[in-house]
Amino acid sequence: MDVSVPCIQSRRQQLAHQATYELRARQQTSLTPRLQQSVKLLQMSALEFTREIEQALATNPFLEEGDEETAATPVDGASSPASASDSVMSESISAAPDMQAPAITEAPPEVVTELPELPDFQSEYSGDYPAARATGDGDSDVGQWARSTEDLRDRLRTELCSYRLAPRDRLMAEYIIEGLDEEGYLRTELTELAGDGVFDPPPEREEWEVALKLVQQLDTPGLAARNLAECLKLQLQAMDEDTPARELALHIVENELERLGKHDFSGLVRVCQCSDDELRKACALIRRLDPRPGLRYAEPDSSYVVPDVVVQKFNGQWIVTPNRAAMPRARLHRAYADLFRNARYSDRSPMAQELQEARWLIRNVEQRYSTIQRVAEAIVLRQQTFFEYGEIALRPLMLREIADELEIHESTVSRATSNKYMATPRGIFEFKHFFSRELYTDTGGSCSAAAVRALIKEMIDGEDASSPLSDVDLAHMLGQQGVVVARRTVSKYRGQLKYPPAEMRRQY
């Protein structure tokens, strides 16, 4: 007993020290609700941010939508971002150095606001709702709100209705149509399309084959194929019999498709016993075919981005201005705020939290605009050569460089560059595009990995199609320009550019 008591006390002390350590860790890493909201807003894309503000405007009575004129009115010590250079709120937020939260810094000097022919993104982007159009009679046009789309299966069912079929045959064709994937292929075994008990008696495989032939004749040739060879074969069979090189192309896709995929043209000439000119015509005919015919019925990709800033050259300098379309404006509702301020203390408690949240939102929105603007200006300042000469002149850049210059945490820069876009004369680019790791040259200088990829793309685009450059050749050519990279690095960058190996790029 005398020995066990000190052991128990020692264990209790260890547990007490551990609990104290965990409590301190929690205190150091916790964020206030205001800072949590600031971090959340900063890492949102422009569309997500717009939806968040619209949700706040719809649920918080102390918020109202402001226009360009009223947005400039100061609200409780904070000014709204109505000008090209978003000023930071006068009330600063202080955070511990170890907290990975955005820090409020001084606003940058006011930039030039009068730009020549600045594109009006507001007129091009109307939010998530269709633009209002006058109908003349005051009634809403339903066509603006709804549209009819016909997918692959609907199209095939419509075509199937034009055939006079027995109910059993029609049902089998329906099962085949339902089994098609988005590329138009039938990946499921025919006998497994329908469950037990659907047909009485169960269809034989020959019946399924007949139904499949019927579906393959509907609409676009190549649909309902079970593999690539069958898909290409169906398209070639749908051509006129007098099409040049049609028979040779059919023989290739039925028997030598793998050899064609390897660009083994000499082997094809030997196996097919044809001339070079005949093989060239057959390969050209096969290249005209669609390997994924079902995708033409897929709904177009409706995803789009809204640039947060616009970059233009003015008086020899690249100027960054905020995009008005990406700046939803919210302000404090003056009437409700005054009523709240004049209310009795006992009546104020239910609405006090919502008023506080409204003030936090306005200031955090202001902070988001300021941080994105400053990060964009720092990026443009360091990537002047990119805007002048293009991708090949993109210099190495790390998040740490921007963080050190702006005196903010690196995680803040990461959030301010994720899902943020800038519209430039060279196109719309994500902020992350301008960050690239550093590669050294044999002269002691350095270049960015993006610039090396641009060089590789330029070399491949200018190569002889009959004798493409291998990865070793590309590495040697880069070395001649002073950029020393290994062959495996060239292979990696070539893969990132979506270029196949040299033997796959060779054209006959």
C-alpha positions as semicolon CSV with decimal commas, in nm:
position;residue;x (nm);y (nm);z (nm)
1;M;0,000;0,000;0,000
2;D;0,281;0,240;0,080
3;V;0,430;0,189;-0,267
4;S;0,103;0,221;-0,467
5;V;-0,010;0,553;-0,319
6;P;0,282;0,759;-0,458
7;C;0,230;0,591;-0,795
8;I;-0,136;0,695;-0,799
9;Q;-0,047;1,052;-0,703
10;S;0,221;1,065;-0,974
11;R;-0,029;0,943;-1,233
12;R;-0,279;1,208;-1,127
13;Q;-0,014;1,477;-1,164
14;Q;0,068;1,356;-1,514
15;L;-0,299;1,365;-1,611
16;A;-0,334;1,714;-1,464
17;H;-0,031;1,840;-1,661
18;Q;-0,166;1,680;-1,978
19;A;-0,509;1,841;-1,932
20;T;-0,345;2,181;-1,874
21;Y;-0,135;2,143;-2,191
22;E;-0,441;2,048;-2,400
23;L;-0,635;2,345;-2,261
24;R;-0,354;2,584;-2,354
25;A;-0,334;2,434;-2,704
26;R;-0,704;2,489;-2,753
27;Q;-0,676;2,849;-2,636
28;Q;-0,394;2,923;-2,878
29;T;-0,559;2,781;-3,189
30;S;-0,917;2,900;-3,137
31;L;-1,056;3,184;-3,348
32;T;-1,326;3,427;-3,258
33;P;-1,647;3,409;-3,463
34;R;-1,549;3,732;-3,637
35;L;-1,211;3,596;-3,748
36;Q;-1,372;3,267;-3,852
37;Q;-1,610;3,459;-4,075
38;S;-1,320;3,661;-4,216
39;V;-1,127;3,346;-4,308
40;K;-1,440;3,188;-4,457
41;L;-1,519;3,488;-4,678
42;L;-1,159;3,527;-4,796
43;Q;-1,126;3,173;-4,929
44;M;-1,457;3,184;-5,120
45;S;-1,474;3,228;-5,496
46;A;-1,655;3,528;-5,640
47;L;-1,974;3,331;-5,703
48;E;-1,972;3,169;-5,359
49;F;-1,908;3,506;-5,202
50;T;-2,200;3,662;-5,391
51;R;-2,435;3,387;-5,273
52;E;-2,313;3,430;-4,915
53;I;-2,385;3,803;-4,919
54;E;-2,726;3,750;-5,078
55;Q;-2,809;3,500;-4,804
56;A;-2,704;3,749;-4,537
57;L;-2,913;4,025;-4,698
58;A;-3,216;3,794;-4,697
59;T;-3,184;3,682;-4,334
60;N;-3,040;3,979;-4,142
61;P;-3,281;4,273;-4,101
62;F;-2,994;4,514;-4,026
63;L;-2,844;4,466;-4,374
64;E;-2,962;4,614;-4,699
65;E;-2,824;4,616;-5,051
66;G;-2,635;4,932;-5,137
67;D;-2,567;5,091;-5,473
68;E;-2,253;5,268;-5,592
69;E;-2,361;5,602;-5,454
70;T;-2,483;5,491;-5,114
71;A;-2,210;5,230;-5,069
72;A;-1,953;5,504;-5,013
73;T;-2,134;5,631;-4,703
74;P;-1,940;5,545;-4,385
75;V;-2,123;5,304;-4,156
76;D;-2,016;5,280;-3,793
77;G;-1,655;5,357;-3,863
78;A;-1,629;5,140;-4,174
79;S;-1,643;5,258;-4,531
80;S;-1,794;5,050;-4,807
81;P;-1,589;4,950;-5,112
82;A;-1,735;5,178;-5,377
83;S;-1,417;5,313;-5,533
84;A;-1,159;5,136;-5,749
85;S;-0,912;5,125;-5,462
86;D;-1,099;4,960;-5,177
87;S;-1,015;5,142;-4,858
88;V;-0,972;4,941;-4,543
89;M;-1,203;4,996;-4,248
90;S;-1,082;5,229;-3,980
91;E;-1,141;4,974;-3,708
92;S;-0,857;4,719;-3,716
93;I;-0,864;4,360;-3,604
94;S;-0,567;4,232;-3,411
95;A;-0,479;3,863;-3,410
96;A;-0,212;3,662;-3,239
97;P;0,094;3,596;-3,456
98;D;0,044;3,222;-3,446
99;M;-0,317;3,244;-3,561
100;Q;-0,349;3,170;-3,931
101;A;-0,606;3,437;-3,992
102;P;-0,606;3,738;-4,224
103;A;-0,453;4,046;-4,071
104;I;-0,573;4,400;-4,137
105;T;-0,306;4,622;-4,285
106;E;-0,294;4,969;-4,422
107;A;-0,468;5,028;-4,754
108;P;-0,248;5,071;-5,062
109;P;-0,214;5,411;-5,222
110;E;-0,510;5,502;-5,436
111;V;-0,465;5,384;-5,791
112;V;-0,573;5,549;-6,115
113;T;-0,946;5,503;-6,156
114;E;-0,989;5,645;-6,506
115;L;-0,896;5,372;-6,748
116;P;-0,951;5,379;-7,124
117;E;-1,244;5,162;-7,228
118;L;-1,258;4,956;-6,910
119;P;-1,479;4,654;-6,988
120;D;-1,815;4,666;-6,817
121;F;-1,833;4,321;-6,657
122;Q;-2,152;4,421;-6,480
123;S;-2,335;4,434;-6,813
124;E;-2,203;4,090;-6,907
125;Y;-2,274;3,918;-6,576
126;S;-2,623;3,930;-6,436
127;G;-2,585;3,693;-6,145
128;D;-2,760;3,360;-6,118
129;Y;-3,091;3,487;-6,255
130;P;-3,194;3,567;-6,612
131;A;-3,184;3,930;-6,711
132;A;-3,519;4,104;-6,704
133;R;-3,666;4,168;-7,046
134;A;-3,971;4,378;-7,112
135;T;-4,253;4,187;-7,283
136;G;-4,472;4,488;-7,348
137;D;-4,778;4,345;-7,176
138;G;-4,639;4,329;-6,823
139;D;-4,653;3,950;-6,808
140;S;-4,342;3,749;-6,731
141;D;-4,191;3,544;-7,010
142;V;-4,177;3,182;-6,900
143;G;-3,920;3,112;-7,170
144;Q;-3,668;3,318;-6,977
145;W;-3,693;3,091;-6,676
146;A;-3,727;2,744;-6,824
147;R;-3,569;2,566;-7,116
148;S;-3,620;2,221;-7,254
149;T;-3,319;1,997;-7,300
150;E;-3,315;1,660;-7,476
151;D;-3,045;1,421;-7,367
152;L;-2,915;1,114;-7,547
153;R;-3,173;0,871;-7,411
154;D;-3,465;1,106;-7,484
155;R;-3,343;1,149;-7,840
156;L;-3,318;0,775;-7,899
157;R;-3,660;0,708;-7,744
158;T;-3,811;0,967;-7,974
159;E;-3,655;0,794;-8,274
160;L;-3,769;0,457;-8,145
161;C;-4,132;0,574;-8,147
162;S;-4,120;0,597;-8,527
163;Y;-4,077;0,217;-8,551
164;R;-4,372;-0,020;-8,535
165;L;-4,250;-0,285;-8,293
166;A;-4,398;-0,558;-8,081
167;P;-4,419;-0,466;-7,710
168;R;-4,151;-0,723;-7,624
169;D;-3,907;-0,587;-7,885
170;R;-3,974;-0,227;-7,785
171;L;-3,912;-0,305;-7,419
172;M;-3,581;-0,472;-7,502
173;A;-3,473;-0,168;-7,702
174;E;-3,572;0,054;-7,409
175;Y;-3,348;-0,147;-7,176
176;I;-3,057;-0,109;-7,417
177;I;-3,111;0,266;-7,443
178;E;-3,127;0,295;-7,066
179;G;-2,799;0,105;-7,035
180;L;-2,596;0,353;-7,241
181;D;-2,337;0,567;-7,064
182;E;-2,274;0,936;-7,128
183;E;-2,028;0,857;-7,411
184;G;-2,290;0,649;-7,592
185;Y;-2,135;0,308;-7,516
186;L;-2,314;-0,001;-7,387
187;R;-2,080;-0,127;-7,115
188;T;-2,326;-0,379;-6,963
189;E;-2,362;-0,733;-7,091
190;L;-2,681;-0,773;-7,297
191;T;-2,821;-1,061;-7,092
192;E;-2,774;-0,858;-6,772
193;L;-2,971;-0,551;-6,880
194;A;-3,308;-0,678;-6,752
195;G;-3,366;-0,856;-6,424
196;D;-3,531;-1,190;-6,372
197;G;-3,904;-1,201;-6,433
198;V;-3,919;-0,898;-6,662
199;F;-3,963;-1,108;-6,977
200;D;-4,158;-1,431;-7,003
201;P;-3,993;-1,630;-7,144
202;P;-3,645;-1,473;-7,095
203;P;-3,498;-1,343;-7,424
204;E;-3,228;-1,541;-7,596
205;R;-2,902;-1,368;-7,681
206;E;-3,002;-1,359;-8,049
207;E;-3,307;-1,151;-7,957
208;W;-3,088;-0,905;-7,766
209;E;-2,854;-0,881;-8,064
210;V;-3,144;-0,792;-8,294
211;A;-3,264;-0,523;-8,053
212;L;-2,909;-0,389;-8,027
213;K;-2,880;-0,363;-8,406
214;L;-3,202;-0,162;-8,407
215;V;-3,075;0,083;-8,144
216;Q;-2,743;0,118;-8,328
217;Q;-2,934;0,236;-8,635
218;L;-3,105;0,517;-8,444
219;D;-2,982;0,873;-8,485
220;T;-2,603;0,914;-8,486
221;P;-2,391;0,618;-8,610
222;G;-2,162;0,474;-8,345
223;L;-2,407;0,481;-8,054
224;A;-2,471;0,167;-7,848
225;A;-2,129;0,024;-7,939
226;R;-1,966;-0,209;-7,689
227;N;-1,608;-0,100;-7,754
228;L;-1,408;0,153;-7,953
229;A;-1,355;-0,077;-8,250
230;E;-1,729;-0,138;-8,287
231;C;-1,801;0,234;-8,249
232;L;-1,563;0,326;-8,533
233;K;-1,685;0,034;-8,741
234;L;-2,048;0,149;-8,717
235;Q;-1,953;0,496;-8,832
236;L;-1,753;0,363;-9,129
237;Q;-2,037;0,128;-9,228
238;A;-2,276;0,425;-9,232
239;M;-2,065;0,595;-9,501
240;D;-2,121;0,552;-9,871
241;E;-1,962;0,239;-10,012
242;D;-1,767;0,442;-10,267
243;T;-1,594;0,649;-9,993
244;P;-1,218;0,640;-10,066
245;A;-1,020;0,407;-9,836
246;R;-1,339;0,294;-9,656
247;E;-1,268;-0,080;-9,686
248;L;-0,909;-0,043;-9,568
249;A;-1,022;0,170;-9,274
250;L;-1,277;-0,098;-9,180
251;H;-1,008;-0,363;-9,186
252;I;-0,782;-0,152;-8,964
253;V;-1,043;-0,075;-8,696
254;E;-1,159;-0,438;-8,689
255;N;-0,818;-0,608;-8,681
256;E;-0,530;-0,361;-8,637
257;L;-0,661;-0,090;-8,406
258;E;-0,393;-0,154;-8,144
259;R;-0,119;-0,123;-8,404
260;L;-0,275;0,201;-8,526
261;G;-0,280;0,334;-8,171
262;K;0,094;0,276;-8,148
263;H;0,148;0,463;-8,476
264;D;0,317;0,157;-8,623
265;F;0,261;0,266;-8,983
266;S;0,533;0,052;-9,132
267;G;0,376;-0,253;-8,967
268;L;0,032;-0,154;-9,099
269;V;0,166;-0,126;-9,453
270;R;0,316;-0,474;-9,422
271;V;0,014;-0,642;-9,257
272;C;-0,255;-0,472;-9,468
273;Q;-0,051;-0,512;-9,787
274;C;-0,132;-0,161;-9,903
275;S;0,062;0,133;-10,036
276;D;0,172;0,432;-9,830
277;D;-0,080;0,655;-10,003
278;E;-0,369;0,415;-9,936
279;L;-0,274;0,389;-9,570
280;R;-0,249;0,766;-9,543
281;K;-0,604;0,808;-9,677
282;A;-0,740;0,537;-9,446
283;C;-0,578;0,696;-9,140
284;A;-0,717;1,037;-9,237
285;L;-1,065;0,882;-9,267
286;I;-1,038;0,718;-8,924
287;R;-0,925;1,045;-8,767
288;R;-1,251;1,202;-8,885
289;L;-1,457;0,960;-8,677
290;D;-1,600;1,041;-8,333
291;P;-1,478;0,801;-8,060
292;R;-1,737;0,936;-7,812
293;P;-2,057;1,004;-8,008
294;G;-2,274;1,029;-7,700
295;L;-2,099;1,340;-7,572
296;R;-2,257;1,555;-7,841
297;Y;-2,586;1,516;-7,653
298;A;-2,438;1,601;-7,315
299;E;-2,544;1,926;-7,159
300;P;-2,286;2,199;-7,212
301;D;-2,068;2,282;-6,918
302;S;-2,238;2,579;-6,753
303;S;-1,960;2,641;-6,505
304;Y;-1,797;2,980;-6,540
305;V;-1,580;3,211;-6,340
306;V;-1,616;3,575;-6,255
307;P;-1,283;3,762;-6,235
308;D;-1,222;3,938;-5,907
309;V;-0,993;4,201;-6,058
310;V;-0,920;4,348;-6,401
311;V;-0,564;4,413;-6,519
312;Q;-0,503;4,673;-6,792
313;K;-0,212;4,872;-6,919
314;F;-0,241;5,246;-6,876
315;N;0,032;5,500;-6,946
316;G;0,291;5,224;-6,965
317;Q;0,193;5,071;-6,631
318;W;-0,018;4,768;-6,548
319;I;-0,309;4,876;-6,327
320;V;-0,528;4,648;-6,114
321;T;-0,889;4,751;-6,061
322;P;-1,165;4,553;-5,886
323;N;-1,437;4,396;-6,096
324;R;-1,771;4,552;-6,005
325;A;-1,959;4,231;-6,092
326;A;-1,767;4,045;-5,821
327;M;-1,845;4,308;-5,556
328;P;-2,190;4,259;-5,400
329;R;-2,261;4,565;-5,188
330;A;-2,415;4,546;-4,843
331;R;-2,458;4,826;-4,593
332;L;-2,609;4,875;-4,252
333;H;-2,981;4,955;-4,260
334;R;-2,985;5,303;-4,108
335;A;-3,352;5,311;-4,015
336;Y;-3,341;4,979;-3,830
337;A;-3,012;5,065;-3,663
338;D;-3,153;5,396;-3,534
339;L;-3,467;5,224;-3,407
340;F;-3,252;4,971;-3,226
341;R;-3,033;5,244;-3,077
342;N;-3,337;5,433;-2,944
343;A;-3,512;5,124;-2,807
344;R;-3,528;5,048;-2,438
345;Y;-3,250;4,828;-2,303
346;S;-3,491;4,547;-2,220
347;D;-3,611;4,535;-2,583
348;R;-3,269;4,535;-2,741
349;S;-3,127;4,197;-2,641
350;P;-3,308;3,979;-2,903
351;M;-3,167;4,185;-3,193
352;A;-2,826;4,275;-3,052
353;Q;-2,658;3,965;-3,193
354;E;-2,792;4,025;-3,543
355;L;-2,677;4,387;-3,538
356;Q;-2,332;4,276;-3,427
357;E;-2,319;4,015;-3,704
358;A;-2,420;4,279;-3,958
359;R;-2,132;4,503;-3,848
360;W;-1,891;4,209;-3,861
361;L;-2,003;4,115;-4,211
362;I;-1,958;4,467;-4,347
363;R;-1,609;4,497;-4,204
364;N;-1,505;4,146;-4,310
365;V;-1,630;4,213;-4,661
366;E;-1,423;4,530;-4,664
367;Q;-1,122;4,335;-4,546
368;R;-1,171;4,069;-4,816
369;Y;-1,175;4,330;-5,092
370;S;-0,863;4,497;-4,956
371;T;-0,667;4,173;-4,917
372;I;-0,751;4,047;-5,267
373;Q;-0,668;4,385;-5,420
374;R;-0,332;4,408;-5,248
375;V;-0,235;4,050;-5,333
376;A;-0,332;4,106;-5,697
377;E;-0,124;4,424;-5,715
378;A;0,177;4,244;-5,566
379;I;0,143;3,962;-5,819
380;V;0,115;4,199;-6,115
381;L;0,415;4,397;-5,992
382;R;0,632;4,082;-5,995
383;Q;0,499;3,936;-6,317
384;Q;0,530;4,239;-6,544
385;T;0,715;4,033;-6,806
386;F;0,427;3,783;-6,826
387;F;0,182;4,053;-6,925
388;E;0,428;4,186;-7,181
389;Y;0,557;3,863;-7,339
390;G;0,335;3,577;-7,225
391;E;0,377;3,243;-7,053
392;I;0,740;3,198;-7,150
393;A;0,835;3,504;-6,942
394;L;0,661;3,393;-6,620
395;R;0,915;3,430;-6,339
396;P;0,944;3,210;-6,029
397;L;0,719;3,324;-5,746
398;M;0,635;3,180;-5,406
399;L;0,358;3,260;-5,162
400;R;0,618;3,356;-4,904
401;E;0,740;3,649;-5,117
402;I;0,393;3,805;-5,131
403;A;0,334;3,737;-4,762
404;D;0,661;3,902;-4,661
405;E;0,597;4,211;-4,871
406;L;0,240;4,261;-4,749
407;E;0,332;4,160;-4,391
408;I;0,055;3,904;-4,368
409;H;0,058;3,531;-4,300
410;E;0,137;3,294;-4,585
411;S;-0,191;3,111;-4,526
412;T;-0,374;3,439;-4,585
413;V;-0,205;3,472;-4,924
414;S;-0,300;3,113;-5,003
415;R;-0,666;3,183;-4,926
416;A;-0,657;3,510;-5,121
417;T;-0,525;3,330;-5,431
418;S;-0,745;3,019;-5,426
419;N;-1,043;3,039;-5,663
420;K;-0,964;3,404;-5,739
421;Y;-0,926;3,516;-6,099
422;M;-0,795;3,819;-6,283
423;A;-0,901;3,930;-6,629
424;T;-0,602;4,030;-6,838
425;P;-0,542;4,112;-7,207
426;R;-0,404;3,756;-7,237
427;G;-0,713;3,593;-7,088
428;I;-0,856;3,509;-6,747
429;F;-0,610;3,344;-6,508
430;E;-0,637;3,214;-6,155
431;F;-0,410;3,389;-5,908
432;K;-0,241;3,054;-5,844
433;H;-0,129;3,047;-6,207
434;F;0,134;3,312;-6,136
435;F;0,306;3,105;-5,867
436;S;0,566;2,865;-6,002
437;R;0,869;2,699;-5,849
438;E;1,222;2,801;-5,942
439;L;1,453;2,609;-6,177
440;Y;1,818;2,701;-6,215
441;T;2,007;2,753;-6,539
442;D;2,368;2,671;-6,625
443;T;2,455;3,042;-6,621
444;G;2,363;3,075;-6,255
445;G;2,025;3,236;-6,321
446;S;1,681;3,090;-6,269
447;C;1,350;3,045;-6,451
448;S;1,008;2,923;-6,353
449;A;0,868;2,579;-6,414
450;A;0,582;2,742;-6,606
451;A;0,831;2,902;-6,843
452;V;0,994;2,562;-6,902
453;R;0,654;2,411;-6,981
454;A;0,592;2,695;-7,226
455;L;0,925;2,621;-7,395
456;I;0,840;2,250;-7,422
457;K;0,501;2,335;-7,570
458;E;0,663;2,566;-7,822
459;M;0,913;2,297;-7,925
460;I;0,650;2,026;-7,963
461;D;0,417;2,253;-8,160
462;G;0,700;2,331;-8,402
463;E;0,830;1,975;-8,445
464;D;0,817;1,765;-8,759
465;A;0,506;1,548;-8,728
466;S;0,674;1,260;-8,910
467;S;0,973;1,270;-8,674
468;P;0,858;1,402;-8,334
469;L;1,097;1,502;-8,060
470;S;1,160;1,253;-7,782
471;D;1,193;1,357;-7,417
472;V;1,571;1,320;-7,449
473;D;1,569;1,553;-7,751
474;L;1,358;1,807;-7,563
475;A;1,592;1,795;-7,261
476;H;1,892;1,845;-7,493
477;M;1,727;2,142;-7,667
478;L;1,643;2,299;-7,331
479;G;2,004;2,253;-7,226
480;Q;2,117;2,439;-7,538
481;Q;1,905;2,732;-7,420
482;G;2,065;2,721;-7,077
483;V;1,785;2,537;-6,894
484;V;1,922;2,219;-6,738
485;V;1,643;1,969;-6,662
486;A;1,641;1,592;-6,644
487;R;1,459;1,373;-6,893
488;R;1,209;1,260;-6,630
489;T;1,130;1,626;-6,555
490;V;1,063;1,685;-6,923
491;S;0,835;1,378;-6,925
492;K;0,644;1,515;-6,626
493;Y;0,597;1,860;-6,779
494;R;0,498;1,708;-7,115
495;G;0,233;1,502;-6,937
496;Q;0,104;1,814;-6,762
497;L;0,068;1,976;-7,105
498;K;-0,142;1,674;-7,220
499;Y;0,106;1,578;-7,492
500;P;0,154;1,203;-7,557
501;P;0,500;1,049;-7,597
502;A;0,690;1,092;-7,922
503;E;0,586;0,757;-8,068
504;M;0,220;0,849;-8,009
505;R;0,261;1,191;-8,174
506;R;0,411;1,055;-8,496
507;Q;0,181;1,111;-8,793
508;Y;0,199;0,919;-9,111
